[in-house]
Amino acid sequence: MDITNIVRTALQEMIVPELNSIKKENAEIKTSLGLINKRLDDVNSHLVDQSRRIDTMREELAQEIRDLRIELRAEIAKTNSRIDRLCEVIVRRDEHHKLEQRIANLERDVSELKRRLAA
């Protein structure tokens, strides 16, 4: 039995300190893991907050873009109306010029006819 006790004591002297060391390291790892989990929770919370802010900003920008499109469509409609009016004026001027030319031709023809009748 002496040998059994000696072997047991020797093993305890070798293994118990190693087990204590492993337990201590395990406790440190658990503490570190707890701190890392806390940091991850903080980062996750921050990311969720940022995501909400981005979503809000995106909605605001989308609304602003919709408003700008409405304004642009109104401005385009006004511009098209002005262009249509300008085309009408240009056509009228062209017609006016043609009418002036026709009247001048008619006056010349009338003058010619009057001269022939007088002769």
GUDRENMI-304005 format. One record per atom (N, C-alpha, C): residue number from 1; x, y, z negated. Coordinates in pm, whole numbers, padded with zeros to 5 digits. Example, Ala and Ser with C-alpha at 12.3 -4.5 7.8 and 13.67 -1.06 7.14 Angstrom:
residues 2
num, east, north, up
1, 01319, -00569, -00780 .
1, 01230, -00450, -00780 .
1, 01320, -00330, -00780 .
2, 01285, -00225, -00708 .
2, 01367, -00106, -00714 .
2, 01290, 00003, -00787 .
END
This chain:
residues 119
num, east, north, up
1, 00079, -00118, 00000 .
1, 00000, 00000, 00000 .
1, 00084, 00126, 00000 .
2, 00199, 00111, -00044 .
2, 00287, 00226, -00044 .
2, 00310, 00277, 00098 .
3, 00327, 00185, 00188 .
3, 00352, 00225, 00326 .
3, 00229, 00295, 00383 .
4, 00112, 00244, 00351 .
4, -00012, 00306, 00399 .
4, -00023, 00447, 00345 .
5, 00004, 00465, 00219 .
5, -00002, 00599, 00159 .
5, 00103, 00690, 00220 .
6, 00221, 00637, 00243 .
6, 00328, 00717, 00301 .
6, 00289, 00762, 00443 .
7, 00235, 00668, 00521 .
7, 00193, 00700, 00659 .
7, 00079, 00800, 00656 .
8, -00016, 00778, 00564 .
8, -00130, 00867, 00552 .
8, -00083, 01007, 00514 .
9, 00006, 01016, 00417 .
9, 00058, 01144, 00371 .
9, 00136, 01212, 00483 .
10, 00215, 01136, 00553 .
10, 00293, 01192, 00664 .
10, 00200, 01246, 00773 .
11, 00099, 01168, 00805 .
11, 00003, 01213, 00907 .
11, -00072, 01338, 00861 .
12, -00110, 01340, 00735 .
12, -00181, 01457, 00682 .
12, -00091, 01579, 00685 .
13, 00034, 01560, 00652 .
13, 00127, 01672, 00653 .
13, 00150, 01723, 00796 .
14, 00142, 01635, 00894 .
14, 00163, 01676, 01032 .
14, 00033, 01727, 01096 .
15, -00075, 01660, 01072 .
15, -00201, 01691, 01141 .
15, -00278, 01804, 01075 .
16, -00285, 01805, 00940 .
16, -00365, 01906, 00870 .
16, -00317, 02046, 00903 .
17, -00187, 02078, 00899 .
17, -00145, 02214, 00937 .
17, -00182, 02246, 01082 .
18, -00169, 02146, 01169 .
18, -00204, 02167, 01311 .
18, -00354, 02192, 01324 .
19, -00434, 02115, 01248 .
19, -00580, 02137, 01251 .
19, -00615, 02275, 01199 .
20, -00549, 02317, 01091 .
20, -00574, 02450, 01036 .
20, -00537, 02558, 01138 .
21, -00427, 02535, 01207 .
21, -00385, 02630, 01310 .
21, -00489, 02635, 01424 .
22, -00536, 02518, 01464 .
22, -00638, 02510, 01570 .
22, -00767, 02578, 01524 .
23, -00806, 02557, 01400 .
23, -00927, 02620, 01347 .
23, -00913, 02772, 01345 .
24, -00794, 02819, 01305 .
24, -00770, 02964, 01301 .
24, -00777, 03023, 01442 .
25, -00711, 02956, 01538 .
25, -00715, 03002, 01677 .
25, -00858, 03000, 01731 .
26, -00933, 02895, 01695 .
26, -01072, 02883, 01738 .
26, -01156, 02999, 01684 .
27, -01132, 03036, 01559 .
27, -01203, 03148, 01497 .
27, -01168, 03278, 01569 .
28, -01039, 03294, 01604 .
28, -00998, 03415, 01677 .
28, -01063, 03420, 01815 .
29, -01067, 03305, 01881 .
29, -01129, 03298, 02014 .
29, -01278, 03333, 02004 .
30, -01345, 03281, 01901 .
30, -01487, 03312, 01882 .
30, -01508, 03461, 01858 .
31, -01419, 03521, 01779 .
31, -01429, 03665, 01754 .
31, -01409, 03743, 01882 .
32, -01306, 03705, 01958 .
32, -01279, 03771, 02086 .
32, -01396, 03752, 02182 .
33, -01449, 03633, 02186 .
33, -01562, 03604, 02273 .
33, -01683, 03688, 02233 .
34, -01704, 03704, 02104 .
34, -01814, 03789, 02056 .
34, -01796, 03934, 02101 .
35, -01673, 03984, 02090 .
35, -01645, 04122, 02134 .
35, -01664, 04136, 02285 .
36, -01617, 04036, 02359 .
36, -01632, 04040, 02505 .
36, -01780, 04037, 02543 .
37, -01858, 03953, 02475 .
37, -02002, 03948, 02502 .
37, -02069, 04082, 02471 .
38, -02026, 04147, 02364 .
38, -02079, 04279, 02329 .
38, -02048, 04379, 02440 .
39, -01922, 04376, 02487 .
39, -01883, 04467, 02595 .
39, -01963, 04439, 02722 .
40, -01981, 04312, 02753 .
40, -02060, 04275, 02871 .
40, -02205, 04323, 02859 .
41, -02261, 04310, 02739 .
41, -02396, 04360, 02716 .
41, -02402, 04512, 02738 .
42, -02300, 04584, 02687 .
42, -02295, 04729, 02705 .
42, -02284, 04766, 02853 .
43, -02197, 04694, 02925 .
43, -02179, 04720, 03068 .
43, -02309, 04689, 03142 .
44, -02372, 04579, 03107 .
44, -02497, 04541, 03172 .
44, -02604, 04646, 03147 .
45, -02613, 04692, 03025 .
45, -02709, 04798, 02991 .
45, -02682, 04925, 03071 .
46, -02554, 04959, 03082 .
46, -02515, 05076, 03159 .
46, -02553, 05059, 03307 .
47, -02528, 04941, 03361 .
47, -02561, 04914, 03501 .
47, -02712, 04921, 03525 .
48, -02789, 04870, 03432 .
48, -02935, 04878, 03445 .
48, -02980, 05023, 03446 .
49, -02921, 05104, 03357 .
49, -02954, 05246, 03352 .
49, -02916, 05315, 03484 .
50, -02798, 05285, 03534 .
50, -02754, 05344, 03661 .
50, -02845, 05300, 03775 .
51, -02885, 05177, 03774 .
51, -02975, 05125, 03877 .
51, -03107, 05201, 03877 .
52, -03161, 05227, 03757 .
52, -03285, 05304, 03747 .
52, -03266, 05444, 03803 .
53, -03153, 05506, 03768 .
53, -03126, 05641, 03817 .
53, -03114, 05642, 03970 .
54, -03045, 05542, 04023 .
54, -03030, 05533, 04169 .
54, -03166, 05513, 04235 .
55, -03250, 05428, 04178 .
55, -03383, 05406, 04233 .
55, -03464, 05535, 04232 .
56, -03455, 05610, 04123 .
56, -03527, 05737, 04114 .
56, -03476, 05835, 04219 .
57, -03344, 05841, 04231 .
57, -03284, 05932, 04331 .
57, -03325, 05891, 04472 .
58, -03325, 05761, 04496 .
58, -03363, 05710, 04628 .
58, -03507, 05750, 04660 .
59, -03596, 05736, 04563 .
59, -03736, 05775, 04585 .
59, -03747, 05924, 04613 .
60, -03671, 06005, 04537 .
60, -03675, 06149, 04559 .
60, -03624, 06184, 04698 .
61, -03514, 06120, 04739 .
61, -03459, 06146, 04872 .
61, -03555, 06101, 04982 .
62, -03619, 05988, 04962 .
62, -03716, 05939, 05061 .
62, -03831, 06039, 05075 .
63, -03879, 06092, 04963 .
63, -03987, 06190, 04968 .
63, -03940, 06318, 05037 .
64, -03818, 06359, 05007 .
64, -03763, 06479, 05071 .
64, -03751, 06459, 05222 .
65, -03709, 06342, 05263 .
65, -03699, 06312, 05406 .
65, -03837, 06315, 05471 .
66, -03937, 06258, 05403 .
66, -04074, 06261, 05457 .
66, -04122, 06405, 05472 .
67, -04095, 06488, 05370 .
67, -04135, 06629, 05377 .
67, -04066, 06701, 05491 .
68, -03937, 06674, 05509 .
68, -03863, 06736, 05618 .
68, -03916, 06693, 05755 .
69, -03953, 06568, 05767 .
69, -04011, 06520, 05893 .
69, -04141, 06593, 05924 .
70, -04222, 06613, 05822 .
70, -04348, 06685, 05842 .
70, -04319, 06827, 05888 .
71, -04223, 06893, 05821 .
71, -04187, 07029, 05860 .
71, -04132, 07033, 06002 .
72, -04046, 06937, 06036 .
72, -03989, 06934, 06170 .
72, -04096, 06911, 06276 .
73, -04190, 06823, 06248 .
73, -04298, 06800, 06344 .
73, -04379, 06927, 06365 .
74, -04404, 07001, 06257 .
74, -04478, 07127, 06269 .
74, -04398, 07227, 06353 .
75, -04268, 07236, 06327 .
75, -04183, 07329, 06404 .
75, -04176, 07287, 06551 .
76, -04167, 07159, 06576 .
76, -04164, 07110, 06715 .
76, -04295, 07143, 06784 .
77, -04406, 07126, 06713 .
77, -04536, 07159, 06772 .
77, -04543, 07307, 06805 .
78, -04494, 07393, 06715 .
78, -04492, 07537, 06743 .
78, -04406, 07568, 06865 .
79, -04288, 07507, 06869 .
79, -04197, 07529, 06982 .
79, -04260, 07482, 07112 .
80, -04323, 07366, 07109 .
80, -04390, 07316, 07230 .
80, -04501, 07411, 07275 .
81, -04574, 07465, 07179 .
81, -04679, 07562, 07211 .
81, -04620, 07686, 07277 .
82, -04509, 07734, 07222 .
82, -04442, 07851, 07281 .
82, -04392, 07820, 07422 .
83, -04336, 07702, 07440 .
83, -04288, 07663, 07573 .
83, -04405, 07656, 07671 .
84, -04517, 07598, 07626 .
84, -04636, 07592, 07712 .
84, -04681, 07731, 07752 .
85, -04683, 07822, 07656 .
85, -04723, 07961, 07684 .
85, -04626, 08027, 07780 .
86, -04496, 08004, 07760 .
86, -04394, 08058, 07849 .
86, -04414, 08006, 07991 .
87, -04444, 07878, 08003 .
87, -04469, 07820, 08136 .
87, -04588, 07888, 08201 .
88, -04692, 07912, 08123 .
88, -04811, 07982, 08178 .
88, -04773, 08121, 08228 .
89, -04695, 08192, 08149 .
89, -04654, 08328, 08187 .
89, -04567, 08323, 08312 .
90, -04476, 08228, 08318 .
90, -04389, 08217, 08435 .
90, -04471, 08186, 08560 .
91, -04566, 08094, 08546 .
91, -04652, 08060, 08660 .
91, -04732, 08181, 08702 .
92, -04785, 08256, 08606 .
92, -04861, 08375, 08639 .
92, -04775, 08479, 08710 .
93, -04652, 08495, 08665 .
93, -04562, 08590, 08730 .
93, -04534, 08547, 08873 .
94, -04512, 08417, 08889 .
94, -04487, 08365, 09023 .
94, -04610, 08387, 09110 .
95, -04728, 08356, 09054 .
95, -04852, 08380, 09129 .
95, -04869, 08529, 09157 .
96, -04837, 08612, 09060 .
96, -04848, 08757, 09077 .
96, -04757, 08804, 09191 .
97, -04637, 08753, 09194 .
97, -04544, 08790, 09301 .
97, -04600, 08746, 09437 .
98, -04655, 08624, 09441 .
98, -04714, 08575, 09566 .
98, -04834, 08662, 09606 .
99, -04916, 08700, 09509 .
99, -05031, 08785, 09539 .
99, -04986, 08923, 09590 .
100, -04882, 08978, 09527 .
100, -04828, 09106, 09574 .
100, -04783, 09094, 09719 .
101, -04718, 08984, 09749 .
101, -04669, 08962, 09885 .
101, -04786, 08950, 09982 .
102, -04889, 08876, 09941 .
102, -05007, 08860, 10027 .
102, -05076, 08994, 10049 .
103, -05088, 09075, 09942 .
103, -05152, 09207, 09955 .
103, -05070, 09295, 10048 .
104, -04940, 09292, 10033 .
104, -04853, 09372, 10122 .
104, -04873, 09328, 10267 .
105, -04880, 09196, 10288 .
105, -04902, 09145, 10424 .
105, -05038, 09189, 10477 .
106, -05140, 09181, 10391 .
106, -05274, 09223, 10432 .
106, -05278, 09372, 10463 .
107, -05215, 09453, 10380 .
107, -05210, 09598, 10404 .
107, -05140, 09627, 10537 .
108, -05034, 09557, 10566 .
108, -04963, 09574, 10692 .
108, -05053, 09535, 10809 .
109, -05124, 09419, 10790 .
109, -05214, 09374, 10897 .
109, -05326, 09475, 10918 .
110, -05381, 09529, 10810 .
110, -05488, 09629, 10821 .
110, -05435, 09754, 10889 .
111, -05317, 09797, 10851 .
111, -05256, 09914, 10915 .
111, -05236, 09889, 11064 .
112, -05192, 09770, 11096 .
112, -05171, 09733, 11237 .
112, -05303, 09737, 11312 .
113, -05408, 09680, 11249 .
113, -05540, 09680, 11314 .
113, -05593, 09822, 11331 .
114, -05573, 09907, 11230 .
114, -05618, 10046, 11238 .
114, -05544, 10119, 11352 .
115, -05418, 10094, 11364 .
115, -05340, 10158, 11469 .
115, -05385, 10113, 11605 .
116, -05417, 09984, 11618 .
116, -05465, 09932, 11747 .
116, -05601, 09992, 11781 .
117, -05687, 10001, 11677 .
117, -05820, 10055, 11701 .
117, -05813, 10204, 11735 .
118, -05720, 10272, 11680 .
118, -05706, 10415, 11706 .
118, -05643, 10438, 11843 .
119, -05576, 10348, 11897 .
119, -05508, 10369, 12024 .
119, -05593, 10342, 12143 .
END
